[in-house]
Amino acid sequence: MARTAASRRRGGGRAGAAARRGGAVLSQMPWSIPVNMDRPTEPLALDGVEAIHDGAMRILEEIGVVFLNPEAIQIFKQAGCRVEDELVRMDRDFVMEMVGKAPSSFDITPRNPDRKIPVGGNHILFGNVSSPPNYWDLELGKKVTGTRAHCQNLLKLTQYFNCIHFAGGYPVEAVDVHASIRHLDVLYDKLTLTDKVMHAYSLGKERVEDVMEMVRIAGGLSHEEFESRPHMYTNINSTSPLKHDFPMIDGCLRMVRKGQAVVVTPFTLAGAMAPVTIAGAVAQSIAEALCAIALFQYVRPGAPCAIGTFTSNVDMKSGAPAFGTPEYMRATQMTGQMARFYGLPMRASGVCAANVPDGQAMWETSNSLWSAVQSGTNMVYHAAGWLEGGLIASPEKFIMDCEVLQQIQRYMQPEICATGPEDIALDAIREVGNDGHFFGIQHTQDRYANAFYQPFLSDWRNFEAWEAAGAVWTPERAHKIYKEILADFEAPPMDASIQEELADFVSRRKAEGGAPTDF
């Protein structure tokens, strides 16, 4: 049943409240939406932007993209595009007219309006790891198939950390739950264990429609309220090279018709599913994204859409995907330039190819995250917890990544670059003069507590002190924090009648069989 805004009660729960005040487990930065102060890194000259744009348009005009969705084919025919069976070619004037209808920014409001996120502009948002089928933690010491319990644990971390702004896909697949009803159980967990922005997989009409209805119920919204603005989003990948499948386009069409947000992210690996040259891979990625966005804008002009980049390269010795490489970083920066050229918000990722939370994992992820910062990215997928090229989710890696995310957020705070008289500090410099130190003077005493970033995971002691304290390595410290967060966690509150309605919907849809599968 629908509820008025005045009747709803929302909040962050004990974990959420603890996080905002510093946390019983650790001291973390408060919830905030980071604003990227830096000018984007733009490796392309103007003629380079024009060359990639022209390449993308020629791909759409001369080569075309296959759409395995009959409804999309009919829409393209209606729009006057050239269609041969499932192959669609479209003129650049049509593409640019349609893409021009997409907003350059939009908000997504979850069940807790305090967790609303702005997508676009100079804002940068971080989301949890999404979709790995496997799980690894230090206690297990091995890779195992994901379970609902593992998924719940990672959802609790998603809720706990203020540097995580949205709950992307399943942080690990709950493989122990049958695929026909998995979306019902996991979305119930997501909506009750977190109060952040939700995601729906575009994998069949039942899953998309069910998740939209669950988000509507959890928000206490009427159908009209739900459809009046974005409350959730989906992210789809093209089937590179130059193909869009049936269920993902179907899911996006259902979402945009109900006013919800769509992110189109081609998964183009240079040397495998895209040209070995980075410019060619980016041009192909742009073409694959824009043709889908053009479709959605034709169906619902002004629908909230973002362009995603997942352009990296393969190891040419083995064919295995690589992430956080120099080529990945440049592809992300180049796509950022193109996203601004088209006036679209952009999504990137915080990814690595490492198998465990070790040094390789962190340098590759840091490269990925900083390339997102440099490119002017607005949504960073997989920002915490990703391993093995997306095949493993790890709570220790989640904790380690959140330390990096907090440092990025601190880096973006404008007060670091303040230049007022007290910041230039001539009186303090004069007081210390040519002999002495700044530790004890009043200028320092007034500011020391909040002057610098304070880590919750990094250990800044010297070797002897670290060794005397047990010589605990970073993943071990992360594991301890992870366990303490789970022990302290309490779900954010939800009105009892809303939770009952949500549970009833899940029970009914399970009884009806959920979503069809082929097994």
N, C-alpha and C positions, 0 to 999 in steps of 0.2 A: 504494500500500500504506500501511497505517496505521503511525504511528510513535509511540513513547512520548515524553512530554515530555522525558525525560532525554536522548533521542537527538537532540533538535533543537538546532541552532545558529542563533541569530539575532543581528542587530546592526544598527547604523546605517550601516555602510560608512564609507569615508574622508570623504565629504561629511558624513555624519551625525556622525561623530566630530569632524570639524573644526568643525561647527556647534556641537556641545556645548562645545567648548573655546574657542570664540570665532571660529574659522573662519580659513582661510588667505586667503580673499578679503575678508571683512569681519568686523567684530566684532559679533556679534548676541547677543541675550538667550538664555539656555539654554532647553531644552525645559521647559515647565511648563504646567499646566492653570490658566488664570486663574480666580480667584474674584471675582465681582462684589460688591464691598463696599457698593455704593450701594443705598439703598431705591429701588425702581422708581418711575418717573414714572407716575402714575395720573390721567389726565385725566378719567376718569368717576367721578362720585359713585356711591354704592351703588345709587341708583334707576336710574342710567344702565346699570350692569352688568346689573341685573334686566331693563331694557327691551331690551337687545340679546339677552340670553338668551331672553326671551320671544319676541322677533322670530324668532330662529333656530328655536326650538321650533315656533312657528306655521308657519313655512315647511315644516318637516318634517311637521307634522300636517295642514296644510290644503292646501298646494300640492304638496309631494312632490318627489322627486328621481328622475330617470331613471337606471337602471342598465342599460347595454347588455351585461350579462354574465349569461347564462342561469343559471350556477351561483349567482351572487349572488341572483338572483330567487328561486330555489328555497330558498336559505337564509333569505331574508326571509320567505317563505311559512311555512317551518317554524317561524320565530320568532314567528309570529302577526301580522306586519305586514300592512297592507292593500296589496295588489298588483293593479294593473290593467295588464296587458301588461308594459311595462318601467318603469312609474311606481310608485314605492314611497312610501307614507306610513307614518309610524311615530309612535307616541305618545311623549311626552316621558319618561314613566316608563321605557319600554324604553330609550330613548337614554341617560338618566342612569344606569340600572342597568348597562348595558354599558360606558359610558365610565368608570364607577367601578371597573371591574375592571382598567383599564390602570394600570401602575405609574407613579408620579410621577417616577421616575428609574431609569436602568439603565446598565450599562456595555457598551461594544463593544470586543472584544479582537481586534486584527489579528494577523498572523503574528509580529510582534515585540511581545511582551506589554508591553514598556516603553512602547509607544505606545498603551496602552489609554486610552480616553476615557470619562469619566462624563457621561452626558446627563441633565441635570436639576439640581435644586437651584439653587445660586448659581453653578454653573459656566457659563462661556461659551467656546465652541469656534469656531475659524475654519477654513473650508475654501476650496479653490481655486475659481477660475472654472470653470463647467461648461456644456458643450453649445453654445457658439457655433459656427456653421458656417464662420466666417471668422477670419482672422488678420491682424494688423498689427504691424509693428515698424519702428523708425526706419530701419534699413538698407534695407528694401523701400520704405518711403515710400508704400505704397498698400495697400488692402485686397485680400487674396487668399483663395482657398478654402483651408481647413485641410487639412493633410497629416499623415501619421503622424509625420514628422520634427518638424513643429511641435508636435504633441501630446507627443512624447517630451521636447522641450525644456521645455515647461511642467510636465511631470511631474517633471523634474529640479529645477525651482524649488520644486515642491510638497514634494519630499523635503528639499531643502536648508534651507528656512526653518523654524525652530523655532516660529514664530508661526502656522504652518499645521498644524492638528491632524488633519485628515482629508482624504483624496483623494476629492472628490465625483465627479460624472460626468466624462466626457471633457473635459479642459480646453480642447480644441478638437476638433471632429469631424475624424477622419482620412478625409476624403472620397475620397482616392485609394485607399482600401481598400474593396472591395465590401461593401455593407451586410450581406450574408449572413454574412460572416466578420469584420466589423470588430470586433465585441465580443470575439472570440477574440484577435485581434492586440493590441488596445488593452488588454485586461485582462492579457494576458501582460506587456505593457510596464509596466502599473501595478504588478503584483505583483512584478516584478523590479527596477524602478527606484525603487520606494518600499516602505516597510514600515509605512505608516500605514493607517488604517481605510479599507476599500473600499466602493464603491457599485455597485449593479446597476441598470440601467435596466429597468423593467417594460414591456418591449416585446416580448411574445411569450414563450411558455413556454420555447422553446429558449434564448433569451438569459439568462433568469433562472436556469434549471437549470444551464446551462453555467457561469455566473459563480459560483453557489454551489459547484459542484464544484471550480472552479479555486481559490477561496478556501480550500476545505477542503484541497485538495492542498498549496497553498502554506504552510498552517499546519501541515502534517504531522499532520493530525487524522483520527481515525476518524470514521465517520458519526455515531456516538453522541456523540463529543466535540463535533463541529460543531454538532449540534442541541441540545446541552445549555445553550448560552448564545449571545448574539449575537456574531457575528464580522464582520458586515457589515450593510448596510442598503440600503433603496431609498427613493426619494422619488417620489411621484406628484403630478400636478396633476389637479384636476377639470376638466371641460370646461364652464366657466362660460358661461351661467348654468344651474345646477342639473342637472348631468349628470356621470356617471362612465362612461368608456369601457370597452371589453372588456379590452384587454391590460393596462392598469394595475391594474385590480382583480384580474385573473387573477394577475399577478405578485406582488401583495401577499398574496393567499391562499396562494400557493406559499411565500412567504417566511415568513409567520407560522406556517404548519404545520411549518416546520423551525426555529422558534425565533429567526428573524432579525428585525431591527428595521425598522419602517415609519414613514415621515414622510408625512403627508397635507397637501399645500399647495395650496389653491385659488388660481388665478391670476385675481384679480378686479380689473379696471380700472374704477374708478368713472367713470360716464358712457358706458361701452361695454358691458362684460359684467356690470355690476353697477350699482345705483342711483347717481345722481350725488352723493347725500349719503354722507358717509363712514360714518355710523352704519348706514345701509342696506347699504352695501357690506360692512362688517364682519359684520353679522348674516348676510348671505347666505354669506359666506366661512365663518363658524362652522358654519352648517347643512351646507354641502357637506363640510366636514372631519369633523364629528361623525358623520354618517350612515355614512361609510366606516369610521371607527374603531369604531363600534358593531358593524358587520358583522364586523370582524376579531376583536373581543373575544368575540362570540358563537361564532365558530369556534374560537378558542383563548383562553380567559380568561387574562388576565395577559400577553398578547403585548405586547412593547415597542413602543409607538406614541408618536409626537410629533405635535403640531399645528403646521402651518406657516402663515405669513402671506406673501402676495405681493399685498397690496392697495395699489394706487397709483391714479393718475388718468391720464386722457388729456389731451392738448392739445386743447381743444374747438375750436380753429381748424383743426387738421389731422387729428385722430383719432390722432395718434402717441402712444405711451405715454411717460409722464414718470416719472422716479424721483428719489429724494432730495428730493422736494418737501415743503413743510410738511404737506400732506395725507397723504403717504406716512408721514412721521414719526409723526403722530398715529394713523394707522391701525395702525401697528406697536405703539405704546404701548397702544392700546385692546385690541388682540388679546392683548398680554401680560397685561393684566388678566383677560381672559376665559380664557386658558390657566390662570392660577392659580385661577380660579373652578372650572374643571373638573379641576384637579389633574394637568395634562398638561405635559410638557416642550414647549418651543416652538422653532421654527426661523424665522429671518428671513434677510435678505440684505444684502449690501453692493453696491449697484447704482447705475448712473448711465445717462443717456441720451446722454452726450457721445460724439463720434466718434473722438477722439484723446486721448492722455493730457495734457490741458491743465488750466487752472484750473477750468473747468466740471466736468471729470471728477472732480477731487479734492474740490470743495465738495459735489457731489451724493453722491459715495461717502462722504465724511465724515459728511454728514447721515444717510445710510442706516446707517452703522456706529454712530454715536452713538445713533440711535434704537433699534438693537438692544441697546446697553448700557442705555439708559434703560428699555426694556420688560422687562428681565429675560430676554432671549432666551438660549437654551442652545446652539443651533447656528446659526452665521452662514454661510449659503451664499454663494458668489460673492464672498468677502471680498477676493480679490486677482486682478486681471487682467481685469475685466469692462469692456466698452465697448459703445456703440451699442445700449443696451437689451438686451444679451445676444446680439447678432449678431457681435461681434468679441471675440477674446481677444488680449491684448497683453502681451508679456513686460516691456516698460517699465512699463506700468500695474501689473503684478504686483509689480515691485520698489517702485514708489512706494506702493502700497497696504500692502506689508509694513512700510514705515516708519511708517505710521499705526497698523497693528495693534500694532507694538511699543510705540508711545507709549500706546495704550490699555492694553496689558498692564502697562506701567510705572505708569500712573495707578492701576491696581488693586492695586498692591503695598502691603500694610498698613504697611510701615515708613515710607512717606511721611507717614503720619498719626500716627506714634508720639509719645507725650507724656511719656516718662520724663524724669528730671532732665537727662540728657545731651542730650535733644532740645529741651527748653525752653532749655537752654544759658545759664543765668544767670551762671555763672562766666565764660563767653566774653564775654558782653555786659558784665560788670563789668570784664574785662580791657581791652577796647577802650574802654569808657567813652564820653565825649562827643566824643572826637576820635581819629581813626584809622580803621583798616579791619580787616576780618576775614581778608584774604588770607593773612597770614603767621603767624597765631596757631596754636598746636598743635591746638586743637579742629578747625580747618579742615584742617590738614595731615594729621590722622589720618583724615579722611573725604572729602577732595575727589575722590579717584579714582572713587568710586562714589556720590557725593552726588546726582548728577543724571543724567537720561537723556542718553545720548550717541548722536546720530544716525549712521547709516551712509550716508545719502543727502543729507540736508539740508546746505546750505552756510551756515554762520553767520558767514562773514567779511564785512567791510564791502565796499561797492561797489568801492572802489579795489583791494583785495586780490583780490576775485573777478575783476575785470577783468584784473588783471595775471596771474592764473593761467589765462587763456584765455576767461573769460566763458562758462563752460559752463552751459547751462540744465539744469534738472532731468531732463527726459526723456533728454538726452544722457548725463548721469551714470548714470542708470538703465540705459541701453543698455550702457554700459561694464561695469557690475557684472554684468549679465545674461550678457554674453559671458565674463567671467572665471569666473563660477560654472560655466558649461558646460565651459570648458576644464579646470577643477579637479575636476569631478564624477566620482565613482566610485560605482557602485550599491551599495546595502547588501548584505551577504553573504547568500547562500541556499545551503543544503546542496545539493551537486551532484546527488544522487539525487533530491531534491525538484524541482529545476529541470528535470531530465531527464523526470521524470514529468509535470510541467506541460507541457513542450514536446510530449511524446508525446500528451497529451490534446488539445492544440490541433491537432496534425497529424491526429489521427484524426477530430476533429469537422469539420475543413476537408474531409477526404476524404468525409465523409458529407453535405457540403453546407451545414453551419452552420445558419443560421436561414432560413426561407422569406422571400422578398421578392416584391414585385409587379413587379420589373424585373430 
